[in-house]
Amino acid sequence: MSNFAIETVGLNYNFGNQTVVKDLSLQVPTGSIYGFLGPNGAGKTTTIKILLNLLQSPADQVFVFGKEINSNRIATLKRVGALVEQPAIYGHLTGKENLINRCILLGIRKSKSDEMLALVGLTEAANKKSNKYSLGMKQRLGIALALVSDPELLLLDEPTNGLDPNGIIEVRNLMIDLATKHKKTILVSSHLLAEIERTATHVGIINKGQLLFQGTINELHLLSKPMLEIEIDNIEHAAEFLANSGYQIADQTDKKILIPYTSSKDSGTINTLLIQNGFTVSSLYQQRKDLENLFLDITKNN
Ligand SMILES: Nc1ncnc2c1ncn2[C@@H]1O[C@H](COP(=O)(O)OP(=O)(O)OP(=O)(O)O)[C@@H](O)[C@H]1O
């Protein structure tokens, strides 16, 4: 049996004469949180719709749980839950009523609704009309609806899009819980590198329908080394001092010096060293890369 919950083999997909997915070979390990990262229009939603057989792929290019999707549609999709675009919620019903509705539709005992509410942290809001829910609560209800059938695999298309910081944290923690405590495999799409870095164990990066990188989150970090950004006075002397102390200067502006980030302990040591030698350090932090910089790193490394 394949170790991949999802495997695509040279997948191609066109809308008319526009090719939106090109030779895409995804490998999503069972039990992973796979961050599917790419800018708007990269082809993420199209790929997710293909994985759900909402768009039909050519034969023998998409395998879910090791089975070809087109010829095993019903059996495979029974094991998959999804949240694509807006969650299908009846606003005039409470969260619990929405879930009971789904249980009835799927022929599942109604008491499952309480388990799902607890799982996504909505027990207290169970009897509130869902149109009174915050966006984060609505997303969590959407995920609960996708979980009613107890799927092994969850496909979440930009689940934190449009959420406030609290909502983002709620959804993020829920994904981590589902993967670690409930052993779900999760494919989650996003256009934000920082978002994926906080949850994913594995990453696939797509641009213009093509896979640029695929690997573990650690492999991604090796490829795209984080930097320590030091804002400091007397910049020329500080850079010279750091270089003489054995640190590699990766970049320098008139206010900041960048050196490769190693650990928070090393950052502390550098801070102490600079202060003891008479420099004033205004800030010192690990620079976060955005997707654009990551693309540059990947292209350089290839
Ligand atoms: N139904 C459709 N008909 C024609 N073209 C489409 C259709 N759906 C998507 N596209 C085009 O396919 C390309 C990929 O879109 P897709 O929605 O898959 O990207 P995405 O990575 O999910 O981006 P976003 O985050 O903006 O949704 C885009 O150029 C889009 O305009």
The ligand as an SDF file (V2000), in Angstrom:
LIG
                    3D

 31 33  0  0  0  0  0  0  0  0999 V2000
  -13.9120   27.8590  -13.8410 N   0  0  0  0  0  0  0  0  0  0  0  0
  -12.8500   28.4310  -14.4050 C   0  0  0  0  0  0  0  0  0  0  0  0
  -12.8240   28.7240  -15.6990 N   0  0  0  0  0  0  0  0  0  0  0  0
  -11.7490   29.3030  -16.2890 C   0  0  0  0  0  0  0  0  0  0  0  0
  -10.5940   29.6020  -15.6370 N   0  0  0  0  0  0  0  0  0  0  0  0
  -10.5580   29.3340  -14.3190 C   0  0  0  0  0  0  0  0  0  0  0  0
  -11.6710   28.7400  -13.6280 C   0  0  0  0  0  0  0  0  0  0  0  0
  -11.3160   28.5660  -12.3240 N   0  0  0  0  0  0  0  0  0  0  0  0
  -10.0450   29.0460  -12.2060 C   0  0  0  0  0  0  0  0  0  0  0  0
   -9.5870   29.5030  -13.3900 N   0  0  0  0  0  0  0  0  0  0  0  0
   -8.2500   30.0570  -13.6590 C   0  0  0  0  0  0  0  0  0  0  0  0
   -7.3000   29.0680  -13.3010 O   0  0  0  0  0  0  0  0  0  0  0  0
   -6.1410   29.6620  -12.6900 C   0  0  0  0  0  0  0  0  0  0  0  0
   -5.8930   29.0090  -11.3530 C   0  0  0  0  0  0  0  0  0  0  0  0
   -6.9310   29.3760  -10.4620 O   0  0  0  0  0  0  0  0  0  0  0  0
   -7.0800   28.7480   -9.0070 P   0  0  0  0  0  0  0  0  0  0  0  0
   -8.3600   29.3000   -8.4140 O   0  0  0  0  0  0  0  0  0  0  0  0
   -6.9330   27.2920   -9.0660 O   0  0  0  0  0  0  0  0  0  0  0  0
   -5.8270   29.3680   -8.2670 O   0  0  0  0  0  0  0  0  0  0  0  0
   -5.5170   29.4950   -6.7170 P   0  0  0  0  0  0  0  0  0  0  0  0
   -4.0810   29.1550   -6.5560 O   0  0  0  0  0  0  0  0  0  0  0  0
   -6.5020   28.7080   -5.9230 O   0  0  0  0  0  0  0  0  0  0  0  0
   -5.6910   31.0180   -6.4470 O   0  0  0  0  0  0  0  0  0  0  0  0
   -6.7220   31.7930   -5.4770 P   0  0  0  0  0  0  0  0  0  0  0  0
   -6.0740   31.7450   -4.1580 O   0  0  0  0  0  0  0  0  0  0  0  0
   -6.7520   33.1640   -6.0900 O   0  0  0  0  0  0  0  0  0  0  0  0
   -8.0330   31.0550   -5.5690 O   0  0  0  0  0  0  0  0  0  0  0  0
   -6.4360   31.1470  -12.6320 C   0  0  0  0  0  0  0  0  0  0  0  0
   -5.7890   31.7640  -13.7260 O   0  0  0  0  0  0  0  0  0  0  0  0
   -7.9280   31.2460  -12.7630 C   0  0  0  0  0  0  0  0  0  0  0  0
   -8.2930   32.4550  -13.3590 O   0  0  0  0  0  0  0  0  0  0  0  0
  1  2  1  0
  2  3  1  0
  2  7  2  0
  3  4  2  0
  4  5  1  0
  5  6  2  0
  6  7  1  0
  6 10  1  0
  7  8  1  0
  8  9  2  0
  9 10  1  0
 10 11  1  0
 11 12  1  0
 11 30  1  0
 12 13  1  0
 13 14  1  0
 13 28  1  0
 14 15  1  0
 15 16  1  0
 16 17  2  0
 16 18  1  0
 16 19  1  0
 19 20  1  0
 20 21  2  0
 20 22  1  0
 20 23  1  0
 23 24  1  0
 24 25  2  0
 24 26  1  0
 24 27  1  0
 28 29  1  0
 28 30  1  0
 30 31  1  0
M  END
$$$$
